[in-house]
Amino acid sequence: MMERLRSLPLTQTAFWGSFIVLLLLSLVPLWSVRVPPMQDIWQHLALVNVLHEYSSPGSIFPDIFQLPSTPKPNLIYYYGTHFLAYVTPNLETANKLVLSIYVLTFPVSFLYFLRSFGRSRWLAFFSFPFIYNAMFSYGFVSFILGMPLLFVAVGAYRSFVAPDGCRLDLRSGAIAAIAILLTFFTHAHIYLLTCLLCGILFLMHRDRGWGSLLRLAPFAPSLVFFVPWVVVYFIESTPSSSGMRFGSIDNFFGPTFYRPSEILGSFFTYVGNYFRSERDDALFLAMMLVSMLLLMLRRAPRIPNGETRKVRYYDLEVLTIVLAVSFVILPQHIESQSIVSQRHIVFAILFYFGWLGIDDSPRRIAVPAIILVMALHVMGVANLVKGFKAFEKELDGYPSLFDKTLPGKRLLKVTYNQESSVVNQGAMWHMHFFYSFQKGGVSDLEFAERPHNPIQYRPGMIPPLTGVEFTKNQAWRYYDYVLLRKTSLPPFKPVEDRLEVVSETSNWILYKATLSPVQRPPELGPLAKPPRIAIDSAGSETVTRPSDFNAGVHHAKSPAIDLHRALAVPRDIMRRRLKSIGDFGSPAR
């Protein structure tokens, strides 16, 4: 059938020409704006900056954070962006280049996946509209970097365990081993999901004796790192430096399950419901209608006479069903990890596209169907550019808020509402970390508290949480800058005279903390000088090192806490502070 198609408009030249054009077109939304609407990525980039500036003269980060000392998951994004920043103008550019690698490898890896299962290359065009999927909009950057690796690992492992002849394909086995290993260092969830899918392929294509053992070989390199990690963090339940644990095996890691109605209602949310407008919904429906038409024309696999293990001829279908079932029965959230089973639905949709009978379809249906899928992607790109531009307009120059701030300080964001009117996910939740990677300062980097993050706080150095009613919690005095959203200002009248406007946009206003009841004492100043080399009057370089401010800072649990609990300083320092500034909680004069 493929030979017949090659003699018609769907030629190999047409395939690769269209594939490359759509591949390059997919980069346009990412590079059309400075700040693509993504949720978590800005906090991740702030942690990359910790790594990048850690050894800079005068850096405040060695006093606050500790870098990984052993191999762990999630290293690839952090170190990849860190090293790339040495050859790019800044971290933002390095971050976009890393995201560009994801955009380009997503369809290519899916094409490899399809060919490994013997499916038509033309089905790879169904992956293009799902590049900017829900995991991208959530800003799960390590997870999305692992998605192409999953396609490669599962595809290569399938080629390894299901050869046409009697001998195993050792080349595919080596590719599978490397890809599985890389998934561990990219994202632990991707690694576990990859092992699950490859494990199911192993069961369907198992052999006897040494054949089964050889089919397990691609798992071995990753297990060298995975097993010690599981023992330390899951069996021994070792907490992070902040004291946070993954949870325990006996209670399934503190699971949260949705009701069936919630699962059904949130289905498209975790596929690609990017914008509040209805355009992306309509494009998704059109894509599914095209797929159902092609599914109707699919022929059953050819199973040799006398075959006893027929299920292996439906291995892709089995994997798809496993992914769909896992979306329903696995926890939606667990301790220290939000959005668990929902991440599988994107893979389930893409695996489902591998079922489609494009090779079995008549020419009058196959050609228009592929052209329509291409057109849907072009319309999707246009919709993304329009939405990204609208979000950029809504930002109103948000990153420029921090142009006038001093480097190496501490910033607190306080707002009742930080949602976007353009994007569904919390695209503004972590935007204040622009200060962190632009100015080398710190904010509430909660990701550094979690055990699966390679960069963590030093014990006792977690900034205090204040809550929206921050004026009732004296822990806000830990911070040098306070960022507020004008459309949802919290009541800050009691401390207004202690805040000085630094900059503002139509929707945001940035304050500098100035006066308490008396002048802020030196102990409440920056943890260290900015991560820069100071030049003295003689023109020589003076290296500035972090100060001896070693007092830890802990989370504030109550609306109003005393100074000792807010800043967790040693008692002798506390006595000197109280003697010099009086009651920290007294009203302003």
C-alpha positions, 0 to 999 in steps of 0.5 A, a space after each residue: 500500500 505504501 508503494 501505491 501511496 508513494 506513486 501518488 501525491 504523498 511521496 517521500 519528498 513531499 513528506 520530508 518537505 512538509 515535515 521540515 516546514 512544519 517543524 520550523 513553523 513550530 518554533 514561531 510561537 516560542 520566539 514570537 514573544 520574550 515571555 511565553 506563558 508558562 507556569 513553573 518554568 520561571 522558578 526553575 530558571 531562577 534555580 538554574 541561576 543559583 547554579 550558574 552564579 554559585 561560584 561568582 565573586 560575592 554570590 549570596 547563593 552559597 550561604 543559602 543553597 546547596 548543590 547536588 553532590 550525588 547523581 539525581 533526577 532532573 539534572 539535565 535541564 538545570 545543567 544543560 541550561 547552565 552550560 548553554 548560558 555561557 555561550 548565549 547572551 543570558 539565561 533567558 536565551 539559553 532557556 529558549 534554546 533548550 525549549 527549542 530543542 524540545 519543540 524540534 525533537 518532539 515530532 522527530 522522536 514521535 516519528 521514530 516511535 511510529 516507525 519502531 512499531 511499524 506504523 506509517 510515517 504520515 501519522 507523525 503529523 498528528 504530533 505537531 498540534 500537541 507540541 505546545 501541550 498542557 505540560 508545556 503550558 504548566 511549565 513542567 520543563 524537565 518533564 517535557 524534555 523527557 517526553 521525546 526521550 520516552 518516545 525514543 526509549 519505548 520505540 527503541 526497546 520495541 525494536 530490540 525485543 520484537 525483531 523480524 528475525 531470530 536475533 535481537 537488534 543490539 543497536 536498538 538495545 543500545 539506543 534504548 539503554 541510553 534513552 532510558 538512562 537519560 530519562 532518569 536524569 531528565 525527570 523521575 516520573 518520565 523514567 518510571 513511566 518509560 520503565 512501565 511501558 518497556 516492562 509491558 513490552 518485555 512481557 508481551 515479547 518475552 522469550 525463554 531462558 537467556 533470551 528473557 535475560 538479554 531483553 532486560 539488559 537495556 534497564 541495567 544502566 539506569 538501575 545503577 542510579 535508580 536503585 540507590 535513589 529509591 533506597 535513600 528517598 523512598 525506603 529510608 525516607 530521607 528528607 530534603 534539607 528542608 525536612 520534606 519527604 516524598 511520603 511513605 510506601 504504606 500510604 501510597 505516598 499520600 494520594 489524592 484521587 478525583 471523582 470520575 466526573 472530575 476526571 472526565 471534566 478535566 480531560 482536555 485541561 491536561 491535553 492542551 487547553 491553553 487559552 480561555 478562548 474557544 479556538 484551541 478547543 475547536 482545533 482539538 475537536 477537528 483533530 479527533 474527528 479526523 482521527 476517528 475517520 481514519 480509525 474506521 478504515 483501519 485493518 486488523 494486524 496480520 497474525 501468522 497462522 498458529 501464533 499463540 501469543 497474538 496480543 503482541 501484535 497489538 502491543 501499541 494498542 495495549 500500551 495506549 489502554 494502559 496509559 488511559 487506565 493509569 490516568 483514571 486509577 493512579 493518584 492525581 496528586 501525591 505528597 511533594 508532587 502535583 499532577 501525577 496521573 494526568 500527565 499520562 493523557 498526552 501520551 495516551 492520545 499520541 499513542 492512539 494516533 498510532 492506531 490509525 489506518 492511513 496506509 489502509 485508507 483510499 487515496 481520496 481519504 488519506 490525502 485530504 486527511 493528512 492535508 487537513 492535519 497539516 492545516 490544523 497545525 498551521 491554524 494552531 500555530 497562528 492561534 498560539 502566536 495570537 494568544 502569546 501576543 495577547 499575554 505579552 500585552 497583558 504583562 505590560 512590560 512586567 520584567 521591566 519592573 525589576 530594572 531599578 532594583 538592586 541586585 542580591 536582595 530579597 523579594 516578596 510577592 503578595 496578591 489575592 489574584 495572580 491569574 491571567 485573563 488570556 491563559 488558563 494555567 497559572 502563567 503569572 504564578 512564578 513571574 516574580 522570579 524574573 528578579 531572581 535570575 535578572 538580579 541574582 536575588 532570592 524569593 520564595 523558591 519553594 521548589 528548592 524545598 522538595 526532595 526531588 529537586 537537585 538544588 536545595 536550601 541549606 538547613 534553616 535558610 528557607 525564607 518565611 511565608 507570610 500569606 496574603 495578610 502579610 502586614 499581620 505577619 512580621 516575617 515580611 520584614 525579611 524581604 527588601 522588596 514587596 511586589 503587589 498586583 493593583 487589581 487585587 491589592 491586599 490591605 497594606 495600609 498599616 505598613 504603607 509608610 514603610 514602603 517606597 515605590 520603585 516601579 510600576 506598570 498598569 497592573 503591578 507595583 513594586 515597593 522597596 521596604 524602607 523604615 520600620 518603627 526605626 531604621 532597619 538594623 544591619 542584621 536585616 540587610 542582604 545576606 551578602 553583597 551582589 554577585 558581582 566584582 566591585 571596582 575600587 577607586 584605584 581601578 583594581 578588582 575587589 572580591 566581595 564575599 558573603 557576610 557572616 549572616 548565618 541565621 536560618 529562616 523558617 516558615 511562618 505558620 501563624 498569621 502573627 509571629 514574633 521576630 525570633 520565630 520569623 527570622 530564627 536568629 541566635 539568642 545573643 543576636 536576638 537580644 542585641 536586636 531587641 535592645 536596639 530596635 525595641 518591640 518589632 511588632 509595635 505600631 508605626 509612629 
